Amino acid sequence: MVVAVVLALGAGLTLSLVLAVVGVLLLIAAPRLARALGGVHRGLAAGLLGDRTAAPPPFRRGEGLGGRLDARLRDGTGWRAAGYVLAKLPAGARSVRTPCCGGSRVR
């Protein structure tokens, strides 16, 4: 009985630590992925609408491991792009549901 409790607690702690590490990695990668998606959206706007939007300033890397992590987390342009992608998500989901120009009626 005691062994089962210790194993369950150990498994819970291990799972918590693994999820925390994955969460931190996603937090660090989010601005970079959002910048890439922003570039895709700028390309779509240029191709479909003829609207040429200037690219944001390039990302400036820091010195050393801590500096690189700090610069990644303080990337204001990347976080703005992440906010844009999150704001655009409901409209994207709606367009996937109704790919036709006619769409469907909302009730």
TAGIHU-V112306 format. One line per field, one symbol per residue. ss: DSSP state (@ for helix, = for strand, . for the rest). A space follows every 50 residues. Layout:
ss = ???
This chain:
ss = .@@@@@@@@@@@@@@@@@@@@@@@@@@@@@@@@@@@@@@@@@@@@@@@@. .............@@@@@@@@@@..@@@@@@@@@@@@@@@@@@@@@@... .......
